[in-house]
Amino acid sequence: MKDGLAHRVEIAVPVSSRRKFMRTAAETAGAALLLEGLDPIRAQESGKKAPLLVLPAATKDLSPFTVHVPQTALDDLKRRLAAVRWPDKGSVMDWSQGVPLPRAQEFIEYWRTRYNWRRAESSLNALPQFRTQIDGLGIYFIHVRSKHENALPIILTHGWPGSILEFLQVIEPLADPTAHNGKAEEAFHVVVPSLPGFGFSDKPTEVGWRLPRIANAWAALMARLGYSRYVAQGGDWGAGVTSWMAKQHPSGLAAIHLNLPILFPPPPPPSGGYTAEEQAALAQLVKYGSDGSGYASIQGTRPQTLGYGLADSPVGQAMWIYEKFQAWSDNKGDPAEAISVDRMLDDISLYWLTDTAASSARLYYESFAKDFVRMPLEMPVAVSIFKGDLFAPPKVWGDQTYSKLFYWNEVPKGGHFAAFEQPEAFVAELRKSFAEMR
């Protein structure tokens, strides 16, 4: 594994209340899993080594993976956090110029003194994780097969500044609905890959890893996993990848779901102007363009220059992302009321520990001005609009863009990070929207 992170064939099972689910997932993960040793709780209490799930690769193309960040990297992080040089407090105390100094200091102090990365690491290592080579690039993914025979395969794609960690709270309910207020016929086999340049996937070393190429890679991944019929879901960059998958119409893809559809206003009708609902959406686009898209301009033009600062300063990396949790979540005052501080720091820590500030920003350079375009689709499309998102397009734009729009719902609570903020509502939307696809 690149970047000094461990890549082993043994995946340790952490002590968790989710042990039963993970055992079931492991037993059906498509690799001959062997449970060895003692019960993990008793083993821990007795001081003996906890048992391991030994995962021989299902095929020669898949390598089981586990996360283990060296303690030296965590110690270095704390040292850097303690040595931060703060800017002045500025001329305003609200969020209009960025993260207010007192909020930044409080957040970083929590990261330095109270946050525990090993908890996030254990949550990841409780799931079947793999890496595989696609189109010359190593791709990391989580793959949890449901115990239910007729489960529908689904691939979930994250965005920026999100990650695969956005989906940790929804994987179990999707794969094991009968244990989470659902029905067996609502089960999914769940695949969650990291975008190239993000997390534990490789960083592209050549230009050309645009959204269409990623969409092709995801189709190849689902075929490699043996899925001849599946659905796809995404928001943010994930919506871009998923929409391009629908545009390319790979064999096996039956339908898609978007929680931030790529919809733009058509020309106003000759009989009159835009409706009030359309005007509200247009106002959101104007506000984003004038006040909210500076990050995208920087990442889309100078990702390498930006990367020097973010790769060297964990505080810089944290504030670059923390600001977006505040601006794009459903609570515009305190982002911790939408996403817990620990979960925000899980995501920020993943960017820091994998040194992916520049490589993740580079996707903007590749695709932001080229591939986020109005894209009429002929494939079945489902849409869930979380009303706290930075952009809530009206259904009429969906009707005019997606010829087979079969589901549209507006969820009153939740923002841009839907699975992070409202995991139960997110799961409910996928269950309802794909019901007729089964």
QUIUR-V73103 format. One line per field, one symbol per residue. phi: phi as a letter, one per 20 degrees, with the letter a starting at -180 (. if undefined). Layout:
# QUIUR-V73103
phi=???
This chain:
# QUIUR-V73103
phi=.fmmefcceddfeffbfegffffffffdfncfedecnegffffffenefffceedfffcfedcgbcebfggfffffgfffffefdefffnecdeefdpffggffffffffgfdcfcfgffgffffedfdbcbeclncfdebecdeffegefefbddcecdeeaffgefedffffecffeblcdgfdfcedcceeggndleffegdbfoeegfffgfffffffffeneebbccbaclgffffffffffflfgofeacccdbfeccffgffffreffffffffffffffffecddggffffeccfffgfffffecfffffffeggffffdffdeedfffdcfgffffgfffffffeldffffffffffcfeddecgcgceegcdcceefeffbcfefffffeddfcfdbbbdefcocfegffecfffffffffffegeee
